[in-house]
C-alpha cells in the first residue's frame, strides 16, 4: 500500500500541470492533450504485458525497480526545457506506473479469497490517496516554487525504495506465493472473448472515459473559469485531489457493502446516481462545483473494485492479467481517447460545455453494457472461460 501511494503520487504530477507545462514549452492545449494521452497509454496499455510477466514468472522483484524508474523519470518533468524530452519522460514514467499495477493488484487480491473485493478496494484506496495528495501538493508546490519543484519526488523515493524491497521479499514467504514460478493458464479458444468478459470490458472502458475527461479537462476548466493563473492552478489541484480521494472512498465503501456475487445492481445504481451529478459540476463554480464533483465521484467509483474482482474470479489462474485488462487496457482505451476529445472540443466550444457532453456519453454507454450483463456472474456462466486446472 505504501508503495502504491508513492507510485500513484508520482503519476499525479502530470494532470494539474498541463496548462503550466504548455505555457512553459509554448505548445497548444491540443498538444498537451496528446502528452496526457501518451502518459495514460503508457500507464494502461503496458499492463497486459506486465500482467502476463507477473503471472508467468512471479516477478516480485519488479516492485523496487519500478519505484526507482517512476521517481527518477517524473521528478524531471518540471526540470527540462525540451518538449521532446518531456514527452520521453512522460512515456517512461507511464510505462513504469503501468507495470506496477497488475502485480500489486494481484498480490492484494490473493490475500483473501472470501473478501477479494474488499482487499482490492483497500489497495486501490491507497493509490487514490497517493494521487489525491499528489494533485493537491504538486499544484501548491509548483505555484510557490516553479516547475522545478517536481524534483521533490527524488526525496520521497529513497525511503519508499527500501519499503518496496521489504514488501517484495516478505510476500515471497507467504504460503499462497509458494507456487511454481512457471505456472500459467491455457485458455480455451475464445475464452478471453466471452460475452461476459467483453461486456465487463465495455463497462470498465466507458466508465473510465468520464474519469479521464475530468482529470484532463480540470486544468483547462479552472483556467476558463478563473482569470488569475495562480488561483486557477491551486483550484485545479484542490478539485483533482477531491475527485480522486472520493474515488477511493467510494470504491472502499463498495468493497465493504456489496455482495460479491451480485455486482450488477450495485454498478447500475452507481452509474444512475453519478450521471446527473458529474454532468452538472462543470457548469457550476465555487463550493457547489466541488460538492457535486465529490458526490458524483463517490457514486461512480464503486464500479472499479467490483469489475476487477469479478474479472479475477472469472480468470482465477491469471489474476494479474485479469487486473491488467480491467484496470489497464480498459483505462488505456479511454485514457487515450478522452484527453484528445476534451482538449479538441473544449478549445472549440469551451470546457464548461464540452465536459458534460463527454461525461454523459460515456456513462450512458457504460449503463447499457451493465444492463446487458447477467445478474449473477460466475465462471460457470461461460463454460469455455478458463480450464479447471492450470497447466504447469
QUIJO-V393514 format. One record per pair of residues at least 4 apart in sequence whose C-alpha atoms are under 8 Angstrom apart, sorted by the first residue. I is the first residue (numbers start at 1). J is the second residue. Records with the same first field share a line. If there is no record, write none. Layout:
# QUIJO-V393514
I = J ; J
This chain:
# QUIJO-V393514
1 = 5 ; 123 ; 126 ; 127
2 = 6 ; 126 ; 160 ; 163
3 = 7 ; 67 ; 160 ; 163 ; 164
4 = 8 ; 104 ; 123 ; 126 ; 127 ; 130
5 = 9 ; 126 ; 127 ; 128 ; 129 ; 130 ; 131
6 = 10 ; 67 ; 127 ; 130 ; 156 ; 157 ; 160
7 = 11 ; 67 ; 70 ; 71 ; 97 ; 100 ; 127 ; 130
8 = 12 ; 97 ; 127 ; 128 ; 130 ; 131 ; 134
9 = 13 ; 127 ; 130 ; 131 ; 132 ; 133 ; 134 ; 135
10 = 70 ; 71 ; 74 ; 75 ; 131 ; 134 ; 153
11 = 74 ; 93 ; 94 ; 97 ; 131
12 = 16 ; 131 ; 132 ; 134 ; 135
13 = 17 ; 74 ; 134 ; 135 ; 138 ; 150
14 = 18 ; 36
15 = 36 ; 135 ; 215 ; 216 ; 219
16 = 135 ; 138 ; 139 ; 218 ; 219 ; 233 ; 236 ; 237 ; 240
17 = 21 ; 139 ; 219 ; 233
18 = 22 ; 32 ; 36 ; 219
19 = 23 ; 29 ; 32 ; 219 ; 220
20 = 24
21 = 25 ; 32 ; 78 ; 147
22 = 26 ; 27 ; 28 ; 29 ; 31 ; 32
23 = 27
24 = 81
25 = 81 ; 82 ; 83
27 = 31 ; 32
28 = 32
29 = 33 ; 343 ; 347
30 = 34 ; 340 ; 343 ; 344
31 = 35
32 = 36
33 = 37 ; 216 ; 339 ; 340 ; 343
34 = 38 ; 339 ; 340
35 = 39 ; 87 ; 90
36 = 40 ; 216 ; 336 ; 339
37 = 41 ; 335 ; 336 ; 337 ; 338 ; 339 ; 340
38 = 42 ; 87 ; 90 ; 91 ; 336
39 = 43 ; 90 ; 91 ; 93 ; 94 ; 95
40 = 44 ; 94 ; 331 ; 332 ; 335 ; 336
41 = 45 ; 46 ; 94 ; 332 ; 333 ; 335 ; 336
42 = 46 ; 91 ; 92 ; 93 ; 94 ; 95 ; 98 ; 332
43 = 47 ; 93 ; 94 ; 95 ; 96 ; 97 ; 98 ; 99 ; 328 ; 332
44 = 94 ; 95 ; 98 ; 324 ; 327 ; 328 ; 329 ; 330 ; 331 ; 332 ; 333 ; 335
45 = 98 ; 328 ; 329 ; 332
46 = 50 ; 95 ; 98 ; 99 ; 328
47 = 51 ; 98 ; 99 ; 101 ; 102 ; 321 ; 324 ; 325 ; 328 ; 329
48 = 52 ; 102 ; 321 ; 324 ; 325 ; 328 ; 329
49 = 53
50 = 54 ; 99 ; 102 ; 103 ; 321
51 = 55 ; 99 ; 102 ; 103 ; 320 ; 321 ; 322 ; 323 ; 324
52 = 56 ; 318 ; 320 ; 321
53 = 57 ; 58 ; 59
54 = 58 ; 59 ; 60 ; 102 ; 103 ; 320
55 = 183 ; 184 ; 318 ; 319 ; 320 ; 321
56 = 181 ; 182 ; 183 ; 184
57 = 181 ; 182 ; 183
58 = 181 ; 182
60 = 103 ; 168 ; 169 ; 172
61 = 65 ; 165 ; 168
62 = 66 ; 100
63 = 67 ; 100 ; 164 ; 165 ; 168
64 = 68 ; 161 ; 162 ; 164 ; 165 ; 168
65 = 69
66 = 70 ; 96 ; 97 ; 99 ; 100
67 = 71 ; 96 ; 157 ; 160 ; 161 ; 164
68 = 72 ; 157 ; 161
69 = 73 ; 92 ; 93 ; 96
70 = 74 ; 92 ; 93 ; 94 ; 96 ; 97
71 = 75 ; 93 ; 153 ; 154 ; 157
72 = 76 ; 153 ; 154
73 = 77 ; 89 ; 90 ; 92 ; 93
74 = 89 ; 90 ; 93 ; 150 ; 153
75 = 79 ; 150 ; 151 ; 152 ; 153 ; 154
76 = 80 ; 89 ; 148 ; 150 ; 151
77 = 86 ; 89 ; 90 ; 150
78 = 147 ; 148 ; 149 ; 150 ; 151
79 = 147 ; 148 ; 150 ; 151
80 = 85 ; 86
81 = 85 ; 86
82 = 86
83 = 87
84 = 88
85 = 89
86 = 90
87 = 91
88 = 92
89 = 93
90 = 94
91 = 95
92 = 96
93 = 97
94 = 98
95 = 99
96 = 100
97 = 101
98 = 102 ; 328
99 = 103
100 = 104
101 = 105 ; 323 ; 324
102 = 106 ; 320 ; 321 ; 323 ; 324
103 = 107 ; 320
104 = 108
105 = 109 ; 120 ; 123 ; 124 ; 320 ; 323
106 = 110 ; 319 ; 320 ; 323
107 = 111
108 = 119 ; 120 ; 123
109 = 113 ; 116 ; 117 ; 119 ; 120 ; 309
110 = 116 ; 176
111 = 116 ; 119
112 = 116 ; 119
115 = 119
116 = 120 ; 309
117 = 121 ; 255 ; 260 ; 305 ; 306 ; 308 ; 309
118 = 122 ; 252 ; 254 ; 255 ; 256 ; 305
119 = 123 ; 255
120 = 124 ; 255 ; 305 ; 309
121 = 125 ; 248 ; 251 ; 252 ; 254 ; 255 ; 305
122 = 126 ; 252
123 = 127
124 = 128 ; 248 ; 251 ; 305
125 = 129 ; 245 ; 247 ; 248 ; 249 ; 251 ; 252
126 = 130 ; 248
127 = 131 ; 248
128 = 132 ; 244 ; 245 ; 247 ; 248
129 = 133 ; 244 ; 245 ; 248
130 = 134
131 = 135 ; 241 ; 244 ; 245
132 = 136 ; 240 ; 241 ; 242 ; 243 ; 244 ; 245
133 = 137 ; 241
134 = 138 ; 241
135 = 139 ; 237 ; 238 ; 240 ; 241
136 = 140 ; 234 ; 237 ; 238 ; 240 ; 241
137 = 141 ; 237
138 = 142 ; 149 ; 150 ; 237
139 = 143 ; 233 ; 234 ; 236 ; 237
140 = 144 ; 233 ; 234 ; 237
141 = 145 ; 146 ; 149
142 = 146 ; 147 ; 148 ; 149 ; 150
143 = 147 ; 230 ; 233 ; 234
145 = 149
151 = 155
152 = 156
153 = 157
154 = 158
156 = 160
157 = 161
158 = 162
159 = 163
160 = 164
161 = 165
162 = 166
163 = 167
164 = 168
165 = 169
166 = 170
167 = 171
168 = 172
169 = 173
170 = 174
171 = 177
172 = 177 ; 178
173 = 177 ; 178
174 = 178
179 = 183
180 = 392
182 = 392
183 = 390 ; 391 ; 392
184 = 317 ; 318 ; 390 ; 391 ; 392
185 = 317 ; 318 ; 386 ; 387 ; 390 ; 391
186 = 386 ; 387 ; 390 ; 391
187 = 191 ; 192 ; 384 ; 385 ; 386 ; 387
188 = 384 ; 385 ; 386 ; 387
189 = 384
190 = 194 ; 384 ; 385
191 = 384 ; 385 ; 386
192 = 197 ; 385
193 = 197 ; 198
194 = 198 ; 382 ; 384 ; 385
195 = 199
196 = 200 ; 373 ; 374 ; 377 ; 381 ; 382
197 = 201 ; 311
198 = 202
199 = 203 ; 369 ; 370 ; 372 ; 373
200 = 204 ; 307 ; 311 ; 326 ; 369 ; 370 ; 373
201 = 205 ; 325 ; 326 ; 330
202 = 206 ; 330 ; 366 ; 369
203 = 207 ; 365 ; 366 ; 367 ; 369 ; 370
204 = 208 ; 303 ; 304 ; 307 ; 326 ; 327 ; 330 ; 331 ; 366
205 = 209 ; 326 ; 330 ; 331 ; 333 ; 334 ; 366
206 = 210 ; 334 ; 362 ; 363 ; 365 ; 366
207 = 211 ; 300 ; 362 ; 363 ; 366
208 = 212 ; 330 ; 331 ; 334 ; 335 ; 362
209 = 213 ; 331 ; 334 ; 335 ; 337 ; 338 ; 359 ; 362
210 = 214 ; 338 ; 358 ; 359 ; 360 ; 362 ; 363
211 = 215
212 = 216 ; 217 ; 334 ; 335 ; 338 ; 339
213 = 217 ; 338 ; 339 ; 342 ; 355 ; 358 ; 359
214 = 218 ; 355
215 = 219 ; 240
216 = 220 ; 338 ; 339 ; 342
217 = 221 ; 339 ; 342 ; 343 ; 351 ; 355
218 = 222 ; 236 ; 239 ; 240
219 = 223 ; 232 ; 233 ; 236
220 = 224 ; 351
221 = 225 ; 282 ; 351 ; 352
222 = 226 ; 232 ; 233 ; 235 ; 236
223 = 227 ; 228 ; 229 ; 232 ; 233
224 = 350 ; 351
225 = 232 ; 285
226 = 231 ; 232
227 = 232
228 = 232
229 = 233
230 = 234
231 = 235
232 = 236
233 = 237
234 = 238
235 = 239
236 = 240
237 = 241
238 = 242
239 = 243 ; 290
240 = 244
241 = 245
242 = 246 ; 290 ; 294
243 = 247 ; 293 ; 294 ; 297
244 = 248 ; 297
245 = 249
246 = 250 ; 294 ; 295 ; 297 ; 298 ; 301
247 = 251 ; 297 ; 298 ; 300 ; 301 ; 302
248 = 252 ; 298 ; 301
249 = 253 ; 298
250 = 254 ; 297 ; 298 ; 299 ; 300 ; 301 ; 302
251 = 255 ; 298 ; 301 ; 302 ; 303 ; 304 ; 305
252 = 256 ; 302
253 = 257 ; 302
254 = 258 ; 302 ; 303 ; 305 ; 306
255 = 302 ; 305 ; 306
258 = 262 ; 263 ; 266
259 = 263
260 = 306
261 = 376 ; 377 ; 378
262 = 266 ; 375 ; 376 ; 377
263 = 267 ; 306 ; 307 ; 375 ; 376 ; 377
264 = 268 ; 370 ; 371 ; 373 ; 374 ; 375 ; 376
265 = 269 ; 375
266 = 270 ; 302 ; 303
267 = 271 ; 302 ; 303 ; 306 ; 370
268 = 272 ; 367 ; 370 ; 371
269 = 273
270 = 274 ; 299 ; 300 ; 301 ; 302 ; 303
271 = 275 ; 299 ; 300 ; 363 ; 366 ; 367
272 = 276 ; 367
273 = 277 ; 296 ; 299 ; 300
274 = 278 ; 295 ; 296 ; 297 ; 298 ; 299 ; 300
275 = 279 ; 296 ; 359 ; 360 ; 363 ; 364
276 = 280 ; 296
277 = 281 ; 292 ; 293 ; 295 ; 296
278 = 282 ; 292 ; 293 ; 296 ; 297 ; 356 ; 359
279 = 355 ; 356 ; 357 ; 359 ; 360
280 = 284 ; 292 ; 356
281 = 285 ; 288 ; 289 ; 290 ; 292 ; 293
282 = 289 ; 351 ; 352 ; 353 ; 355 ; 356
283 = 289 ; 352 ; 353
284 = 288 ; 289
285 = 289
286 = 290
287 = 291
288 = 292
289 = 293
290 = 294
291 = 295
292 = 296
293 = 297
294 = 298
295 = 299
296 = 300
297 = 301
298 = 302
302 = 306
303 = 307
304 = 308 ; 327
305 = 309
306 = 310
307 = 311 ; 326
308 = 312 ; 322 ; 323 ; 326 ; 327
309 = 313
310 = 314 ; 377
311 = 315 ; 319 ; 322 ; 323 ; 326
312 = 316 ; 318 ; 319 ; 320 ; 322 ; 323
313 = 319 ; 378 ; 379
314 = 378 ; 379 ; 385 ; 386
315 = 319 ; 322 ; 379 ; 385 ; 386
316 = 386
317 = 390
318 = 322
319 = 323
320 = 324
321 = 325
322 = 326
323 = 327 ; 328
324 = 328 ; 329
325 = 329 ; 330
326 = 330 ; 331
327 = 331
328 = 332
329 = 333
330 = 334
331 = 335
332 = 336
333 = 337
334 = 338
335 = 339
336 = 340
337 = 341
338 = 342
339 = 343
340 = 344
341 = 345
342 = 346 ; 351 ; 354 ; 355 ; 358
343 = 347
344 = 348
345 = 349 ; 350 ; 351 ; 354
346 = 350 ; 351 ; 352 ; 353 ; 354 ; 355
347 = 351
349 = 353 ; 354
350 = 354
351 = 355
352 = 356
353 = 357
354 = 358
355 = 359
356 = 360
357 = 361
358 = 362
359 = 363
360 = 364
361 = 365
362 = 366
363 = 367
364 = 368
365 = 369
366 = 370
367 = 371
368 = 372
369 = 373
377 = 381
379 = 383 ; 385 ; 386
